[in-house]
Amino acid sequence: GIIISTSTGSTAYNTAAGGPLIHPLLPAFLLTPICVLSLSARPILFPSSAVITISLEPGKKECKSYIAIDGNIHIPFVVGEKVEISLSQDFYNSIILDKSFKDWYCCLESVMGWNQRKAQKPLSKD
């Protein structure tokens, strides 16, 4: 499977699948393969103007495929169908604290435990 995420959406799924973190102000989206066993399948960052087309290749072993949107909506996806993914030109208004973008790295550092050393148990004298 693959995960397609924006810089503000599906970031937890993307990161869990091995994808990179994207700054929230970066106008881009990301395609991340899920649990791949090949080193040639890597996450790809696309500019906001890109359009990704996904289809199932005919002639391969038939299996049930679905499109999941935010993990909730499951739509059957069959051979011969195509899905085009692009970033919307429309934006929605939301309340965002200016400080949250300025402290993005600091927040990640805290949540991910970067630059923090765990206390070690003292050596036993056995």
N, C-alpha and C positions, 0 to 999 in steps of 0.2 A: 504494500500500500504506500501511499504518499500523503504527506500533510502539506497543505498550502496555507500559509499564514501571512498576515501583515505584520508590521512592526508593533502593532498594539493588540492584535488578535491571535489566538491560538499559540501564544508564546510558550506556555508551559508544555503543551503537547510537542511542539517543535523542539524545544530544548531537551525533553525527555527522549526524543528519537535521535538525538545527536546533532541537532541543528544549532547554528550560532544564535547569539543574542543580538537583536537589532535595536538600535536606539529608536525611541518612539517618534522622533521628529524626522526620521529618514523615510522619504517617499519611495518605498520599495515593497516587494513581497517576496516570499521565499518558498521554494519547493524542497521538501525534505523527505527522502525515502525512509520508510519505517522498517527497522530491524533487518537491514540488508546484510547479506553474507558475502558481498563483493566489495572490494576496495575501490572499484571503479564507479560505484553509485554514491555520489556525494551531494550534499545540499547545494542548491544553486540560488543565488540572489538575483532577482530581476528588477529592472527599473519600473517605475510606476506606469510607464507607457506600454509595457509588454502585454501580450495576450497569449495565454497558454491554452493549447487545445489538447484534450485528453480523449483517447478512444481505446477500445479493446481490439486487439489484433484478431482478425478472423482466422479460423483454422487451428487455433490453439485449443487445448483441452477446455471444454466447457465447465465453468464453475459459476457459482452465484457471486455477483459483484454488486456492491452498493456504494452510493455516495452518501457520506455522513456529513452533515453540516453542524458544526459546533457539538458533535457527539450526540445530537438529539434526533435530527430529521434523517431518516434512512430512505433513500430513493433507489429502487432497483436500477442497475446500469447494465445494459446488454450489448452484445456485439453489434456493431453498426451505428450505435449512438455516439455522439460527440458532445463533450462539455467544453465550453470556452470560459476561461477565467481571466478576468481583468479587474483592475481597481476602478471603482466608481469615481466619476468626476464630481459627484455630489458628496458633500460632507454633512455630518450632523453636528449640532452644537452640543457641547458638554462643558461642564465646569471642571477646569483643570487648574490646579494651583501652579503658578509659575515655578515655585520652588521645587516641585516634583520632577520637572524636567532637568533643572540645574543639578539636582542631587541624584540623578538616575544611577550613576556609577556607585555613589556612596550607598544607595539603597541596595543595589545588587551585592555590593561588598558585604553588607550586613546580613542579608538574607542567605547568601551562598556561603558565608563563613570564610570569605577570602581574607588573607593576611591575619588570620587568627590562629594562634597556636593552642592546641588542646593541652590541658594539664596532664602530665604523665604521672603514672603511679610510681611511688618511690620503689627503688630496688629492694627486694626482700633479702634478708640476711641468712637465708637457708643454705 
